[in-house]
Amino acid sequence: MDDNHIKGKGKKFPYNNRQLSWMDFNTRVIEEAFEKENPVMERVNFLAITASNLDEFMMVRVAGVIDQMEHGDKTQDLSGLTPKQQYVRLSEKIHEFSNRQYSCLNRSILPVLKKHDIYFKKAEELNDTQKKFIDKYFDKVIFPVLTPMAVDTSRPFPLLLNKSLNLAVRLMNDDKETFFAVMQVPSVLPRFIELPSKNERDFILLESIIISRLDELFELFKIKAYCPFRITRDSDLVIDEDTDNLLSEIEKSIKRRRRGKPIRLEISDKCDKSLRKFLIEMLEVDESEIYECHGPLDLTFLSKFAKIRGSESLSFEPIRPVNPPAELYGYNDIFEAIREKDRLVHHPYESFDCVVKFIQDAARDEKVLAIKQTLYRVSGNSPIVAALIKAAENGKQVTVLVELKARFDEENNIHWARKLEKAGCHVVYGLSGLKTHCKICLVVRNEQDGIRRYLHLGTGNYNDITAKFYTDMGLFTCKEEYGEDASSLFNVLTGYSLPPQYNKFIVAPHGMRMFFEDMIRKEIENARQGLPAGITAKVNSLVDSSIIQLLYEASKSGVPVRLIIRGICCLIPGIEKTSENIEVHSIVGQLLEHSRMFRFENGGTPEMYLGSADWMPRNLDKRVELVFPVEDEDIHKRCDDIIELMWNDVINTRIQLPDTNYVMIDKRGKKHLNCQTEFALLARKELKKKSEHPNTGKGEEKIQRGDN
């Protein structure tokens, strides 16, 4: 890696290119697929994750760089690279990464699967029983949904779906004339099929079955060659937010996404030269956009394969959430629990069911007058949306801000928005020019002593599915100042209110950047005055140049800075006289680290904040984000313990070096601490302690304990 990439030619501070840093993150994920100590099905799943990650990266980030090039943009980014230079380096890095994916599959994973008597078979390797099985499967299941499409002067090359797997076929008739055809491998059918076998588990890929019967699909021709191929299209939405109907505009944009320009062509490394030339001409791609794959295309199918029935012993022991969390044990009335004190829940170690129950109980409770909530990404069969619909049907005033611009969840969110509207909810689609990314639910309740507002404030989405493998935190509170802030925030989101002076909330885009910059400056000043100083932050990505420069300034002033950053990190630690007091850790493990935490030493009176925002320009300037203080002493102590435990992890943690590479922590002489399994153990211990020595305070009816 040259010095320009690290320091930024002509720049005043070290800055790592965002796109290249993201590729480094995906490299950390594939290292888990190579890791021999991981169970083989977990390695299979990590490999699938790298493929899914790369698909989205190509469709959005790489497509964006290509678009800049095509518009003649020669502006250098903060790392000193023009779009053209970025693309050259990205292309080289992605090609290397793709080769590494197939090396991992063929040399590292498949041999281990064979040791467990699990095989992927080719059609020619099948025994008679298996051949009869796939013949029947082809005739009854596959053939009815196949659509071979000839390509000639009267039938142009079809518009192929983004990320669809296809077969290209070169044909010859009796007059030695060459013809071409394409055919989509049906995405409505399972990608892999288990074959009958006595002593082992045999599988075959769907495309292998189709290839074995190509002769029957093109009976008038001789099959001269075939090649699986897959295209990835530019899928970044361009939305006119000045439109009178945002929902309709996004629906049009989704359709345009399907027709986006191809920016990657994946083909088999054994592809026939004539077929290769045919595909290049038809799809109008150049050589840098072609990826030759030594194995099955579209490795995302491995995520389902990793979960096949009977393979549980080849996976990690699942992290089973405790239910209820220890914080809520003994309370049948969640509102009473929150009135007593603030409550913190840590997912997925503690079940997300308590968040669902909070909204479900509010929907049924006669004292509840209104529910207001933001939704960014929800599951396909969301119990939270169902509860909001039930609340509206029960006569509550329900206001839901559904973010239609949540990338790749637009269609799902449009579906839910319409269902909510139909049920009588007030549905708001967000603010023009901004994504609403904050995680907040406000319940307004009429109690004996007047109106009381109950809140759930989170670091992650209201998604019951991802909550099982994303680490996130949620705070329940009914403190008056927080409730006032929540009402003010929703008035901004749903009406024409000016952003208020919040009591406790820190809200982007109007106040969050200034808040974080001021907090860092305060630590710098404290260090210069000899007062206790320090910054610990856990975010998904660190990109913002102003924050990075201030962190460098903090390091120069002697402020110890500890950063836990899962993904992109444009800051470069450990550079003499610039960032030598900064350490960067990245945790990549069984669960996806998603929570955001910020701790400032504050001259000896530490302050802790949780929230939805990463340190990126989009989060600080172009989204509605929410960060909130942790004021309860017990919860503050718990958050401190959580962040310390993560910092001391040695199993899942890699440390960033001054050359921007990441290395595993040297385990010699250290306790082999896995923070994720340790958090699961702590959650079980705390619940056990509460159940054995319940402190219910007022004799509330105990909730029946039931671990998920």
WOFENJO-V281121 format. One record per backbone hydrogen bond with DSSP energy under -0.5 kcal/mol. NH is the residue of the N-H (numbers start at 1). CO is the residue of the C=O. If there is no record, write none. Layout:
[[NH & CO] [NH & CO]]
This chain:
[[6 & 2] [7 & 3] [8 & 3] [8 & 4] [9 & 79] [11 & 8] [15 & 6] [16 & 570] [21 & 17] [22 & 18] [23 & 19] [24 & 20] [25 & 21] [26 & 22] [27 & 23] [28 & 24] [29 & 25] [30 & 26] [31 & 27] [32 & 28] [32 & 29] [33 & 29] [34 & 30] [35 & 31] [38 & 35] [41 & 314] [42 & 39] [42 & 314] [43 & 39] [44 & 40] [45 & 41] [46 & 42] [47 & 43] [48 & 44] [49 & 45] [50 & 46] [51 & 47] [52 & 48] [53 & 49] [54 & 50] [55 & 51] [56 & 52] [57 & 53] [58 & 54] [59 & 55] [60 & 56] [61 & 57] [62 & 57] [63 & 58] [64 & 60] [65 & 61] [66 & 62] [67 & 63] [68 & 64] [69 & 65] [70 & 66] [71 & 67] [72 & 69] [73 & 68] [77 & 81] [80 & 77] [86 & 82] [87 & 83] [88 & 84] [89 & 85] [90 & 86] [91 & 87] [92 & 88] [93 & 89] [94 & 90] [95 & 91] [96 & 92] [97 & 93] [98 & 94] [99 & 95] [100 & 96] [101 & 97] [102 & 98] [103 & 99] [104 & 100] [105 & 101] [106 & 102] [107 & 103] [108 & 103] [108 & 104] [109 & 104] [110 & 105] [113 & 109] [114 & 110] [115 & 111] [116 & 112] [116 & 113] [117 & 114] [118 & 113] [119 & 201] [121 & 119] [121 & 203] [125 & 122] [126 & 123] [131 & 127] [132 & 128] [133 & 129] [134 & 130] [135 & 131] [136 & 132] [137 & 133] [138 & 134] [139 & 135] [140 & 136] [141 & 137] [142 & 137] [143 & 138] [145 & 142] [146 & 142] [146 & 143] [149 & 182] [150 & 148] [151 & 180] [152 & 150] [152 & 155] [160 & 158] [163 & 231] [164 & 161] [166 & 229] [167 & 183] [168 & 227] [169 & 181] [170 & 225] [171 & 169] [171 & 179] [172 & 222] [173 & 177] [176 & 173] [179 & 171] [180 & 151] [181 & 169] [182 & 149] [183 & 167] [185 & 165] [186 & 184] [189 & 186] [193 & 204] [195 & 202] [201 & 117] [202 & 195] [202 & 200] [203 & 119] [204 & 193] [206 & 191] [208 & 205] [209 & 205] [210 & 206] [211 & 207] [212 & 208] [213 & 209] [213 & 210] [214 & 211] [216 & 213] [217 & 213] [217 & 214] [218 & 214] [221 & 218] [222 & 172] [224 & 170] [224 & 222] [225 & 170] [227 & 168] [229 & 166] [230 & 266] [231 & 164] [232 & 264] [234 & 261] [235 & 59] [236 & 59] [237 & 235] [239 & 237] [241 & 239] [243 & 240] [249 & 245] [250 & 246] [251 & 247] [252 & 248] [253 & 249] [254 & 250] [255 & 251] [256 & 252] [257 & 253] [258 & 254] [259 & 255] [259 & 256] [260 & 257] [263 & 232] [264 & 232] [265 & 289] [266 & 230] [266 & 264] [267 & 265] [267 & 291] [268 & 228] [269 & 293] [271 & 268] [276 & 272] [277 & 273] [278 & 274] [279 & 275] [280 & 276] [281 & 277] [282 & 278] [283 & 279] [284 & 280] [285 & 280] [289 & 286] [290 & 287] [291 & 265] [293 & 267] [293 & 291] [295 & 293] [301 & 298] [302 & 299] [303 & 300] [304 & 301] [305 & 301] [306 & 302] [307 & 304] [308 & 305] [311 & 308] [314 & 311] [315 & 312] [320 & 318] [321 & 319] [322 & 349] [328 & 325] [329 & 325] [329 & 326] [331 & 328] [332 & 330] [334 & 332] [337 & 333] [338 & 334] [339 & 335] [340 & 336] [341 & 337] [343 & 476] [345 & 474] [347 & 345] [347 & 472] [350 & 346] [351 & 322] [354 & 351] [355 & 352] [356 & 352] [357 & 353] [358 & 354] [359 & 355] [360 & 356] [361 & 357] [362 & 358] [363 & 359] [364 & 360] [365 & 361] [368 & 365] [369 & 444] [370 & 444] [371 & 397] [372 & 442] [373 & 399] [374 & 440] [375 & 401] [382 & 379] [386 & 382] [387 & 383] [388 & 384] [389 & 385] [390 & 386] [391 & 387] [392 & 388] [393 & 389] [394 & 390] [395 & 392] [396 & 391] [397 & 369] [398 & 396] [399 & 371] [399 & 397] [400 & 426] [401 & 373] [402 & 400] [402 & 428] [403 & 375] [403 & 401] [404 & 402] [404 & 429] [406 & 403] [407 & 405] [409 & 406] [413 & 409] [414 & 410] [415 & 411] [416 & 412] [417 & 413] [418 & 414] [419 & 415] [420 & 416] [421 & 417] [422 & 418] [423 & 419] [424 & 420] [424 & 421] [425 & 420] [426 & 398] [427 & 425] [428 & 400] [428 & 426] [434 & 431] [435 & 622] [437 & 435] [437 & 624] [438 & 624] [440 & 438] [441 & 456] [442 & 372] [443 & 454] [444 & 370] [445 & 443] [445 & 452] [446 & 367] [447 & 445] [447 & 450] [450 & 447] [452 & 445] [454 & 443] [454 & 452] [455 & 477] [456 & 441] [457 & 475] [458 & 439] [459 & 473] [463 & 461] [464 & 462] [467 & 463] [468 & 465] [469 & 466] [470 & 466] [471 & 592] [472 & 347] [472 & 470] [474 & 345] [475 & 457] [476 & 343] [477 & 455] [483 & 479] [484 & 480] [485 & 481] [486 & 482] [487 & 483] [488 & 484] [489 & 485] [490 & 486] [491 & 487] [492 & 488] [493 & 489] [494 & 490] [495 & 491] [497 & 491] [502 & 500] [506 & 627] [507 & 505] [508 & 625] [511 & 507] [512 & 507] [515 & 511] [516 & 512] [517 & 513] [518 & 514] [519 & 515] [520 & 516] [521 & 517] [522 & 518] [523 & 519] [524 & 520] [525 & 521] [526 & 522] [527 & 523] [528 & 524] [529 & 525] [530 & 527] [531 & 526] [535 & 560] [536 & 599] [537 & 562] [538 & 597] [539 & 537] [539 & 564] [542 & 568] [543 & 615] [544 & 615] [548 & 544] [549 & 545] [550 & 546] [551 & 547] [552 & 548] [553 & 549] [554 & 550] [555 & 551] [556 & 552] [557 & 553] [558 & 555] [559 & 554] [560 & 558] [561 & 581] [562 & 535] [562 & 560] [563 & 561] [563 & 583] [564 & 537] [565 & 563] [565 & 585] [566 & 539] [566 & 564] [567 & 540] [570 & 542] [573 & 571] [574 & 579] [574 & 582] [576 & 574] [578 & 575] [579 & 575] [580 & 575] [582 & 579] [583 & 561] [585 & 563] [586 & 654] [588 & 586] [588 & 652] [589 & 591] [592 & 469] [593 & 591] [594 & 471] [595 & 471] [596 & 611] [597 & 538] [598 & 609] [599 & 536] [600 & 607] [601 & 534] [603 & 532] [604 & 601] [605 & 601] [605 & 602] [607 & 600] [609 & 598] [610 & 628] [611 & 596] [612 & 626] [615 & 541] [616 & 614] [620 & 616] [621 & 617] [622 & 617] [622 & 618] [624 & 435] [625 & 508] [625 & 623] [627 & 506] [628 & 610] [630 & 608] [631 & 629] [636 & 632] [637 & 633] [638 & 634] [639 & 635] [640 & 636] [641 & 637] [642 & 638] [643 & 639] [644 & 640] [645 & 641] [646 & 642] [647 & 643] [648 & 644] [649 & 646] [650 & 673] [651 & 673] [654 & 586] [655 & 663] [656 & 584] [657 & 661] [660 & 657] [663 & 655] [665 & 653] [667 & 665] [670 & 667] [673 & 671] [674 & 672] [675 & 673] [678 & 674] [679 & 675] [680 & 676] [681 & 677] [682 & 678] [683 & 679] [684 & 680] [685 & 681] [686 & 682] [687 & 683] [688 & 684] [689 & 685] [690 & 686] [691 & 687] [692 & 688] [693 & 689] [698 & 696] [700 & 696] [706 & 323] [708 & 321]]
